[in-house]
Amino acid sequence: MCDNNPFVKIQSIKFKGFDERFTFNEDDIVLFVGANNAGKSRTLKDIRDKMLNTQADLVLIENIQFNEYNFKFECIKRYMEENLKIDSNGSYTVMSEDNCNPCYDLNYIRSILGDNSINYGMYNNRDSLYRLFYVFLSTENRLNITKPIILNYSPDNQTLSVFNKLRTDRESILKVNELLNISFGKGIEVCDPEIDSNAQFKYKIGNAEEIDNIINSNRRDVYDELKKFPDLYDQGDGIRSAVAILSSLVVNKSFLYFIDEPETFLHPPQARQLGRDIAHLSEGKQCFIATHNIDFIRGVLEAGSKRVKIIKINRNENTNQYFCLNNEDIKNIAEDKNLKFSNILNGLFYKKVIICEDETDCKFYSTILEVVSPEKYQNTLFCAVGGKDQFKKVIPLLEGLKIDYAIVADLDLINDKDKLKQLLNSIDGNCYNQIADLHVQFLKEFEKGTNSQVKKQSEIKDEIIKIFDNAKSDEYMSDETAKNIKKSLKKINDYALLKSGGTSNIPNGACMTKYREIHNYLKENHIYLVECGEIENFIPTVEGHGGRWVECVFEQYADLNNCEFDKAKEFVKSIIE
């Protein structure tokens, strides 16, 4: 006696023209992302065609390795008895989305599993059974699942199995309605043909609470009430698609799902919630999903980041490239509080990502880029990560998916050995070692050469006393006084000079030579230093800091063609070259 259902999962996939073979865990949610026509949907269809055991040539996939579970006669026999209808000849028919209707009888199953007394020719192999154990949800067949079922017409098995389970299993339809209520405030119920003169089974949709009350009551007493609800089939494609996906995940016993662009027709909050729902409902199962929607991806990550793999497909002319970001790297980003709510994952859909310390930088540089190159502006994402310490955390994602990126950092990054080392080594484990000696020499030369420029404690004290002496005799410190004190404190140590004066405060000679070598090396590794020190020094005529400074800059210099922006434009050009 078999205690478990048979099922199939994908162990690995190798794509044509690509050396790497991608392997998968048994409960992975694999997200295929990429530009339109990159091959996301085609990849799902290739996997489906392989599982259908057709003789059709695969377009993008070279081969797939599967794992079989509980492939024993009694297990498969019981599975078919519970999930398929038997015909008068004793055969079980699978009517699937590919319009192919293979029949399985018990002798055929026995022969495949080891009894060779019966020969079924070229189809006498185990993978011919795989079509029994997956669910394929394309945009088209999702909408078909919600169509009315005419009594004298045989629908496909996928539609019929979902319908019958929802019709007969109260727990299943209540579960579906619980999820629909969160996103749409609606619920569904099956309308029997006795209610409808067209002899059709229909889904009715309405207020979730009212629908639940009908499900929990004696249906014969509420036929007229149910009839008043609108047909699901007459509703928008978004809710119909969501009903089909959620229902399929709830009622099917399959452990392998393929879903093509599940977010289609949905508003962003609904797409995000659907991502959460799919992650929850698919626990213990394998899902392969093609998507180009960041809200859906965020929803999946919120509910199942430990299970997610992202495969990005890049298409150059007629050649495809595939890059995989594994579970651990995704989990680290999804669980990091500074990055979780950033827009870093939006970079999956842009040609270039520019990483900045904060939102102020992003706002300023993106505005400049729109003037410098409108075309590149459209395909460039600016992302704030919340400080220099966060740079190293996003590198694995950007490197793993081969996303073109640039990191923009204030000049004082160069004075912190540990931060610079961690950042470079996040790109490559040996990256910092290439300039380690050079960097140490630079720091020594810089400290030696700038001692004379650093204010002594007595000088700072005298300056502050003078500021107070010149201040108004108010009881409380004025904004002007506070501003002057801050200016005085800017040069309290040698490294503060880098922010206040930029490279102009780096001593000429050997120190500057070493800096240039380091600077060029950093550029080679996607790191761009703000050589004027910090962003505010691009427009020194405007006082302030952070967000308020940016606002004042664009208020004071509304014409972005003003020569005040020339240095900033040159810097942005260097980043996007």
C-alpha positions, 0 to 999 in steps of 0.5 A, a space after each residue: 500500500 502506498 502512503 504518498 502520491 507520485 510526483 515529479 520535480 525538476 533537478 536541473 536544466 541546461 540551456 542551449 549554447 550555455 555551459 552552466 547547468 542550473 540545479 534546483 531544490 525540491 521546493 524552489 520558486 524559480 522566477 524567470 525575468 528579462 525584457 520582452 521577447 527575451 524567452 521567459 514564456 518560451 522557457 516554460 513552454 520548452 519545459 512543458 513540451 519536454 514533460 509532454 514527451 512530444 517529439 517537438 524540438 525544444 527552442 531554448 532548452 538543451 535538456 532537463 533532468 527530472 526526479 521521480 517520487 513514488 513511481 510505484 504501480 499502486 501509487 500511480 493507480 491510486 492517483 489516477 483513480 482519485 484524480 482522473 475519470 475512467 472511460 468505458 474501456 477502463 482507460 484514464 484520459 488526460 485532457 490538458 492544455 496542449 489539446 492532446 488527450 492521451 489515454 492510460 490504462 493499467 497495463 500500460 502503467 505496469 509495462 512502464 514500471 517494469 513489466 515488459 511483457 506488453 510493448 507500447 513502442 516508442 512511448 513505452 518509457 517512464 517520462 510519458 507519465 510526466 504529463 500526469 503530474 504538473 499544472 501549466 497555467 498560461 494566460 489563456 488557459 487561466 481564463 478558460 478555467 473560469 468559463 461556464 461549463 456547458 453540460 453537453 460539452 466536455 471541457 479540458 480536464 484542468 478546468 473540470 478538475 478545478 470546478 469539481 473540487 470547488 463544487 464538492 469540497 467546502 474547505 477548498 472553496 472557502 480557502 480560495 475565497 479567503 484569499 480572494 477577499 484580501 485582494 478583491 473583497 470578493 468570493 465565488 460560488 458554483 452555480 448549478 445548471 438547475 438555476 440557469 436556463 442555459 444548462 451551464 455550470 457557472 461561477 458566481 462572484 459577490 461580497 465575500 461574506 454573503 458568498 460564505 453565508 451561502 456556502 455554509 447554508 442549505 443551498 436549495 434555500 438560496 438558489 434565488 439569492 445566488 442567481 442574483 450575483 454576477 457571473 465571474 466570466 463577465 468580470 475583468 480578466 485580472 480577477 478571473 486569472 487570480 481565481 484560476 491560479 489560486 484555485 489550481 494551487 488549492 485543489 490540485 495535488 501536483 507538486 510541480 507548477 508552471 505559471 506564465 506572467 501571473 500578474 497580468 491584468 492586476 493592479 500593483 497591490 493585487 500583484 503583490 498579494 498574489 505573489 504572497 499567496 502563491 508562495 504560501 500555497 506552494 510550500 513543499 512544491 516546485 514553481 517555475 514562473 515567468 514574470 516582468 512585474 516587480 510588485 509580484 516579485 516583492 510579494 513572493 520574496 516577502 512570503 518565501 525569500 528562502 525558496 526563491 531563485 531568480 534566473 535573468 534572461 538576456 537576449 542579444 540579437 539571436 543569442 540568449 544568456 542566463 544568469 542565476 541568483 541563488 536562494 541565499 543571496 536573495 534571502 540576504 537582500 529580502 531580510 535586510 531592513 535597509 535594502 528590503 524597502 529599497 528599489 534595488 530589485 527593480 534593477 532586474 528590468 533596467 540596462 544600468 543601475 546606479 547605486 547611491 548612498 541616499 535618496 538625495 544623491 539619486 534625485 540630483 544625479 537622475 535629474 542631471 542624467 535626464 539632461 545629459 542623456 534622455 535615452 540613457 535616463 529611460 534605461 537607468 535605475 538610481 537606487 539609494 541603499 542607506 550609506 556606504 556600509 550597504 554597498 557590499 550587500 547589493 553587489 552579489 545580486 548585481 554581479 550574479 545577474 550580470 546587471 551593469 552597475 555603478 557605485 557612487 560614493 563620497 570621496 571619504 570612502 578612500 580613507 576607510 580601509 575596512 569599508 573599501 576592502 569589504 566593498 571591493 571583496 564583495 565584487 571579487 574575493 581577491 579584489 582589494 589585495 590588488 591595491 592593498 599595499 598601494 592603499 596603505 601607502 596612500 593613507 600614510 602619505 595623505 596623513 603626513 602631507 595634511 597635518 599642517 592643514 588640520 586645525 589644532 584644538 586651540 584653534 577650534 576653541 578660539 574660532 568658536 569663542 569668536 563666533 559666539 562673541 559675534 553672535 546676537 545676544 539672544 538667550 538661545 543659539 541662532 541657526 546662523 551661529 550653529 551653521 558657523 560652528 559646523 563650518 569651523 568643525 569641518 577640518 577637525 581631522 585630516 580625512 575630513 578634508 576629503 569631504 570639505 575640499 575633495 581632491 584639491 586637499 590631496 597633497 601633490 606628488 607621490 600622494 596624488 599619484 597613488 590616489 590616481 592609481 587607486 581611483 582608476 582601479 576603482 572605476 574599473 570595478 564600477 566604483 566612482 568617487 565624488 572627487 569634489 568631496 561630496 555632492 553638495 560641493 558640485 554647487 557650492 554657491 547653495 548652502 545646506 545639506 541633504 534633501 533641502 540642499 537639492 530643493 534649493 539647488 533646483 529652485 535657485 538654478 531652474 535652468 539645468 543648462 546653467 554652467 553651475 551644473 557643468 561639473 556635475 554633468 561631467 561626473 554623470 557622463 563618466 558614470 554612464 560611458 
